[in-house]
Amino acid sequence: MVPLAAVVVVFTISNRGVVSIDLWPAPYSLDVPVFAAVLAAALVGFLCGGIISFISAGRRRARNRELMRMLENSRREEAMLREQIRKLEAANKEKSATPLPASAPPPMLSKVDAA
């Protein structure tokens, strides 16, 4: 910003002449220094460019908000599924920790049953 400010100051000092600005079709005419007219035009151009950029980036900002909502929903769903997995694993451990009742061994298959 310092170099830009230095350029503006040098430009202002160098261009102190007066220029007449006619506001046609209105019957008004302004006599202003050249530096004021140029700097005012640059400021108006800068503001117009900023407004146009802001408006044109609206779709990107909306899409970004949508993606952020989707990401947050996915994170919540992931946390919920991880909690369900943890509960199911804990229930499975409890189930496998309890001894199975003693029962007869399964019957052996014969060659006829296997075919």
C-alpha positions as semicolon CSV with decimal commas, in nm:
position;residue;x (nm);y (nm);z (nm)
1;M;0,000;0,000;0,000
2;V;0,289;0,238;0,068
3;P;0,414;0,237;-0,295
4;L;0,058;0,292;-0,420
5;A;0,012;0,584;-0,180
6;A;0,343;0,733;-0,299
7;V;0,230;0,709;-0,662
8;V;-0,101;0,879;-0,577
9;V;0,078;1,163;-0,394
10;V;0,323;1,217;-0,679
11;F;0,038;1,209;-0,932
12;T;-0,163;1,459;-0,726
13;I;0,129;1,701;-0,698
14;S;0,210;1,672;-1,070
15;N;-0,146;1,726;-1,199
16;R;-0,287;2,030;-1,024
17;G;-0,428;2,191;-1,337
18;V;-0,801;2,255;-1,367
19;V;-1,030;2,072;-1,609
20;S;-1,393;2,154;-1,688
21;I;-1,637;1,862;-1,665
22;D;-1,966;1,915;-1,848
23;L;-2,254;1,709;-1,707
24;W;-2,451;1,682;-2,030
25;P;-2,761;1,675;-2,067
26;A;-2,793;1,862;-1,740
27;P;-2,699;2,228;-1,763
28;Y;-2,418;2,188;-1,508
29;S;-2,045;2,222;-1,550
30;L;-1,775;2,159;-1,288
31;D;-1,422;2,294;-1,274
32;V;-1,208;2,043;-1,083
33;P;-0,837;1,967;-1,061
34;V;-0,717;1,695;-1,301
35;F;-0,599;1,471;-1,016
36;A;-0,945;1,483;-0,853
37;A;-1,119;1,380;-1,176
38;V;-0,874;1,096;-1,240
39;L;-0,877;0,967;-0,882
40;A;-1,258;0,988;-0,867
41;A;-1,284;0,791;-1,191
42;A;-1,039;0,530;-1,055
43;L;-1,238;0,502;-0,731
44;V;-1,566;0,459;-0,918
45;G;-1,406;0,194;-1,142
46;F;-1,265;0,013;-0,840
47;L;-1,604;0,011;-0,666
48;C;-1,787;-0,105;-0,980
49;G;-1,534;-0,386;-1,026
50;G;-1,574;-0,493;-0,664
51;I;-1,952;-0,499;-0,692
52;I;-1,940;-0,699;-1,017
53;S;-1,694;-0,947;-0,863
54;F;-1,912;-0,985;-0,555
55;I;-2,222;-1,051;-0,765
56;S;-2,048;-1,292;-1,003
57;A;-1,906;-1,495;-0,711
58;G;-2,254;-1,543;-0,564
59;R;-2,303;-1,885;-0,721
60;R;-1,967;-2,004;-0,591
61;R;-2,047;-1,883;-0,240
62;A;-2,388;-2,055;-0,251
63;R;-2,230;-2,379;-0,376
64;N;-1,965;-2,353;-0,104
65;R;-2,234;-2,313;0,163
66;E;-2,420;-2,614;0,021
67;L;-2,103;-2,825;0,021
68;M;-2,023;-2,720;0,378
69;R;-2,373;-2,827;0,489
70;M;-2,330;-3,159;0,310
71;L;-1,989;-3,209;0,472
72;E;-2,129;-3,135;0,817
73;N;-2,418;-3,378;0,760
74;S;-2,171;-3,644;0,644
75;R;-1,957;-3,591;0,953
76;R;-2,262;-3,625;1,178
77;E;-2,370;-3,940;0,995
78;E;-2,018;-4,082;1,023
79;A;-2,012;-4,017;1,397
80;M;-2,354;-4,179;1,436
81;L;-2,246;-4,487;1,235
82;R;-1,922;-4,517;1,432
83;E;-2,125;-4,508;1,755
84;Q;-2,356;-4,780;1,621
85;I;-2,054;-4,991;1,523
86;R;-1,906;-4,945;1,870
87;K;-2,233;-5,052;2,034
88;L;-2,268;-5,355;1,806
89;E;-1,908;-5,462;1,872
90;A;-1,964;-5,426;2,246
91;A;-2,284;-5,633;2,223
92;N;-2,101;-5,891;2,012
93;K;-1,821;-5,917;2,270
94;E;-2,074;-5,967;2,549
95;K;-2,251;-6,230;2,344
96;S;-1,930;-6,417;2,262
97;A;-1,806;-6,388;2,621
98;T;-2,101;-6,588;2,754
99;P;-2,030;-6,962;2,728
100;L;-2,240;-7,159;2,483
101;P;-2,454;-7,434;2,631
102;A;-2,306;-7,780;2,600
103;S;-2,476;-7,973;2,324
104;A;-2,418;-8,278;2,118
105;P;-2,167;-8,243;1,834
106;P;-2,319;-8,197;1,492
107;P;-2,384;-8,523;1,306
108;M;-2,128;-8,637;1,053
109;L;-2,225;-8,623;0,690
110;S;-2,212;-8,935;0,483
111;K;-2,100;-8,952;0,122
112;V;-2,465;-8,962;0,014
113;D;-2,550;-8,646;0,212
114;A;-2,247;-8,460;0,076
115;A;-2,345;-8,527;-0,285
